[in-house]
Amino acid sequence: MVFIGGAIGSMLRYLIHEITVGAYEYPSSELIALSVVNLFGSYLLGLTARHPHFGSPQRRALFGTGLAGGFTTMSALTIFVDSEGLSPEIAAMLFAGVFCYAIGWHQGRRAQKKREAKNG
């Protein structure tokens, strides 16, 4: 399941990269693509950590470890920082990634509490 999710996440990341490269010039295109995949991937990872829909090990492996892990790209971020330097935009994206994870985690926790209250 991790492999399948990772393959899907990697393909989606590549698609977003290609769309932004076609619409913006370097380095803006790289920064936009990195921001989109890392922020959305952080949110998805936080959501899969607590949401009851992702409670089974297979779903967590597919969507959390696989999809979110393959979609986000810390290695590309590292290369970008190495070539362009640590800019305020990159620092803001790193902090925003933690914030996006927290939002997903809290949404998943709320869904879990609703399910527990409903079931009783």
Contacts in CASP RR format, 6 or more apart in sequence:
PFRMAT RR
TARGET T0000
AUTHOR 0000-0000-0000
METHOD contacts of the structure
MODEL  1
MVFIGGAIGSMLRYLIHEITVGAYEYPSSELIALSVVNLFGSYLLGLTAR
HPHFGSPQRRALFGTGLAGGFTTMSALTIFVDSEGLSPEIAAMLFAGVFC
YAIGWHQGRRAQKKREAKNG
1 58 0 8 1.000
1 59 0 8 1.000
1 61 0 8 1.000
1 62 0 8 1.000
1 66 0 8 1.000
2 61 0 8 1.000
2 62 0 8 1.000
2 65 0 8 1.000
2 66 0 8 1.000
3 66 0 8 1.000
4 62 0 8 1.000
4 66 0 8 1.000
5 62 0 8 1.000
5 63 0 8 1.000
5 66 0 8 1.000
5 67 0 8 1.000
5 70 0 8 1.000
6 66 0 8 1.000
6 67 0 8 1.000
6 69 0 8 1.000
6 70 0 8 1.000
6 71 0 8 1.000
8 66 0 8 1.000
8 67 0 8 1.000
9 66 0 8 1.000
9 67 0 8 1.000
9 68 0 8 1.000
9 69 0 8 1.000
9 70 0 8 1.000
9 71 0 8 1.000
10 70 0 8 1.000
10 71 0 8 1.000
12 37 0 8 1.000
12 71 0 8 1.000
13 33 0 8 1.000
13 37 0 8 1.000
13 70 0 8 1.000
13 71 0 8 1.000
13 72 0 8 1.000
13 73 0 8 1.000
16 33 0 8 1.000
16 36 0 8 1.000
16 37 0 8 1.000
17 29 0 8 1.000
17 33 0 8 1.000
17 37 0 8 1.000
20 29 0 8 1.000
20 30 0 8 1.000
20 32 0 8 1.000
20 33 0 8 1.000
20 36 0 8 1.000
21 29 0 8 1.000
21 33 0 8 1.000
22 29 0 8 1.000
23 29 0 8 1.000
24 32 0 8 1.000
27 80 0 8 1.000
27 84 0 8 1.000
30 76 0 8 1.000
30 80 0 8 1.000
31 80 0 8 1.000
31 89 0 8 1.000
31 90 0 8 1.000
31 93 0 8 1.000
34 73 0 8 1.000
34 76 0 8 1.000
34 77 0 8 1.000
34 80 0 8 1.000
34 93 0 8 1.000
35 93 0 8 1.000
35 96 0 8 1.000
37 71 0 8 1.000
37 72 0 8 1.000
37 73 0 8 1.000
38 72 0 8 1.000
38 73 0 8 1.000
38 74 0 8 1.000
38 77 0 8 1.000
38 93 0 8 1.000
38 97 0 8 1.000
39 93 0 8 1.000
39 96 0 8 1.000
39 97 0 8 1.000
39 100 0 8 1.000
40 71 0 8 1.000
40 100 0 8 1.000
41 68 0 8 1.000
41 69 0 8 1.000
41 71 0 8 1.000
41 72 0 8 1.000
41 100 0 8 1.000
42 68 0 8 1.000
42 72 0 8 1.000
42 97 0 8 1.000
42 98 0 8 1.000
42 100 0 8 1.000
42 101 0 8 1.000
43 97 0 8 1.000
43 100 0 8 1.000
43 101 0 8 1.000
43 103 0 8 1.000
43 104 0 8 1.000
44 63 0 8 1.000
44 64 0 8 1.000
44 67 0 8 1.000
44 68 0 8 1.000
44 71 0 8 1.000
44 104 0 8 1.000
45 64 0 8 1.000
45 68 0 8 1.000
45 69 0 8 1.000
45 72 0 8 1.000
45 101 0 8 1.000
46 101 0 8 1.000
46 102 0 8 1.000
46 104 0 8 1.000
46 105 0 8 1.000
46 108 0 8 1.000
47 54 0 8 1.000
47 104 0 8 1.000
47 105 0 8 1.000
47 107 0 8 1.000
47 108 0 8 1.000
48 54 0 8 1.000
48 59 0 8 1.000
48 60 0 8 1.000
48 63 0 8 1.000
48 64 0 8 1.000
48 68 0 8 1.000
49 64 0 8 1.000
49 104 0 8 1.000
49 105 0 8 1.000
49 108 0 8 1.000
50 104 0 8 1.000
50 105 0 8 1.000
50 106 0 8 1.000
50 107 0 8 1.000
50 108 0 8 1.000
50 109 0 8 1.000
50 111 0 8 1.000
50 112 0 8 1.000
51 107 0 8 1.000
51 108 0 8 1.000
51 111 0 8 1.000
51 112 0 8 1.000
52 108 0 8 1.000
52 111 0 8 1.000
52 112 0 8 1.000
52 115 0 8 1.000
53 59 0 8 1.000
53 111 0 8 1.000
54 60 0 8 1.000
54 63 0 8 1.000
54 64 0 8 1.000
77 90 0 8 1.000
77 93 0 8 1.000
80 90 0 8 1.000
81 90 0 8 1.000
84 90 0 8 1.000
END
